[in-house]
Amino acid sequence: MRRALRLERGAILSEFPLGTHPAPENFPIRNRIVAGMLLGAIIIEGAQYSGSLITARLAMKFGREVFGVPGNVTQAVSFAPNLLIKQGAKLVTRGACNRRAAHTDPRGADAVRTTRS
């Protein structure tokens, strides 16, 4: 990481210099950092070329758990979770599934982060 700005309750991590414009071509790089920090990702919505799908694929590549909430096949935003489920993401059909999966980690329910585009 090039920069880490210490805040009162956290940090900002970036490979870009402070003040860099949030250009769309930088989002996949940011998603790679996010995917690397996750224990797991729950994908609720995401179109075919969405940040959710990019993050989920990176999370899988990094050996993280990926969960998908199935959606209506006629809706473009359901593409990512439905595809990921087909590719092996864990199916989420009710809230209790999320809590059980999160509790497999010793850090508890807050260990699994949600990604939404």
C-alpha positions as CSV (number, residue, x, y, z in Angstrom):
1,M,0.0,0.0,0.0
2,R,1.3,3.4,-0.9
3,R,-0.8,5.3,1.5
4,A,-2.4,4.7,4.9
5,L,-4.0,7.6,6.6
6,R,-4.6,6.9,10.2
7,L,-8.0,8.1,11.5
8,E,-9.5,8.1,15.0
9,R,-11.3,4.9,14.4
10,G,-9.8,3.2,11.4
11,A,-7.7,3.8,8.3
12,I,-8.0,4.7,4.6
13,L,-6.1,2.2,2.4
14,S,-5.3,3.0,-1.1
15,E,-2.7,2.3,-3.8
16,F,-3.4,5.7,-5.2
17,P,-2.0,9.1,-4.0
18,L,-4.3,11.1,-1.8
19,G,-6.6,13.3,-3.9
20,T,-6.7,10.9,-6.8
21,H,-10.0,11.3,-8.7
22,P,-12.3,8.3,-8.3
23,A,-12.2,7.3,-11.9
24,P,-14.1,4.1,-13.0
25,E,-11.0,2.4,-14.2
26,N,-9.7,2.5,-10.6
27,F,-12.6,0.6,-9.2
28,P,-11.4,-2.9,-10.0
29,I,-8.1,-2.1,-8.2
30,R,-10.1,-0.9,-5.1
31,N,-12.3,-4.1,-5.3
32,R,-9.1,-6.2,-5.2
33,I,-8.1,-4.6,-2.0
34,V,-11.6,-5.1,-0.5
35,A,-11.8,-8.7,-1.6
36,G,-8.5,-9.4,0.0
37,M,-9.7,-8.0,3.3
38,L,-12.9,-10.0,3.4
39,L,-13.5,-13.3,5.1
40,G,-16.6,-13.7,2.8
41,A,-18.8,-11.7,0.5
42,I,-22.6,-11.8,0.3
43,I,-23.7,-10.7,-3.2
44,I,-27.2,-9.4,-3.3
45,E,-27.3,-7.6,-6.6
46,G,-25.0,-7.0,-9.5
47,A,-25.3,-6.6,-13.2
48,Q,-23.1,-8.5,-15.7
49,Y,-20.2,-6.0,-15.5
50,S,-20.8,-4.8,-11.9
51,G,-18.3,-4.2,-9.1
52,S,-20.1,-6.8,-7.1
53,L,-19.2,-9.5,-9.6
54,I,-15.6,-8.3,-9.8
55,T,-15.3,-8.3,-6.1
56,A,-16.9,-11.8,-5.8
57,R,-14.6,-13.3,-8.4
58,L,-11.6,-11.8,-6.7
59,A,-12.8,-13.1,-3.3
60,M,-13.1,-16.6,-4.8
61,K,-9.6,-16.3,-6.2
62,F,-8.3,-15.4,-2.8
63,G,-10.0,-18.3,-1.2
64,R,-12.7,-16.3,0.5
65,E,-16.3,-17.6,1.0
66,V,-18.8,-16.2,-1.5
67,F,-22.6,-16.3,-0.9
68,G,-25.3,-15.4,-3.4
69,V,-28.9,-14.2,-2.8
70,P,-30.8,-15.5,-5.9
71,G,-32.8,-13.0,-7.8
72,N,-35.4,-12.8,-10.5
73,V,-33.9,-14.0,-13.8
74,T,-35.6,-11.2,-15.8
75,Q,-33.8,-8.5,-13.8
76,A,-30.3,-7.3,-14.9
77,V,-29.2,-6.8,-11.3
78,S,-29.8,-10.5,-10.6
79,F,-27.1,-11.6,-13.1
80,A,-24.2,-11.6,-10.6
81,P,-25.7,-13.5,-7.7
82,N,-27.4,-16.1,-10.0
83,L,-24.2,-16.6,-11.9
84,L,-22.1,-16.9,-8.8
85,I,-24.5,-19.5,-7.4
86,K,-24.1,-21.5,-10.6
87,Q,-20.4,-21.3,-10.2
88,G,-20.4,-22.6,-6.6
89,A,-21.2,-19.6,-4.4
90,K,-23.2,-20.7,-1.3
91,L,-26.9,-20.1,-1.7
92,V,-28.5,-17.7,0.7
93,T,-32.3,-18.1,1.0
94,R,-32.9,-16.6,4.5
95,G,-31.1,-14.5,7.1
96,A,-30.3,-17.4,9.4
97,C,-28.0,-18.8,6.7
98,N,-25.9,-15.7,6.9
99,R,-25.5,-15.8,10.7
100,R,-24.6,-19.5,10.7
101,A,-21.9,-19.0,8.1
102,A,-20.5,-15.9,9.8
103,H,-20.4,-17.8,13.2
104,T,-18.0,-20.4,11.7
105,D,-15.4,-17.6,12.1
106,P,-14.1,-17.0,15.6
107,R,-14.6,-13.3,15.1
108,G,-18.4,-13.7,14.9
109,A,-21.2,-12.4,12.8
110,D,-19.4,-9.1,11.9
111,A,-16.7,-11.0,10.2
112,V,-18.6,-11.5,7.0
113,R,-19.0,-8.3,5.0
114,T,-21.7,-7.5,2.4
115,T,-20.8,-6.2,-1.0
116,R,-23.5,-4.4,-3.0
117,S,-23.2,-2.5,-6.3
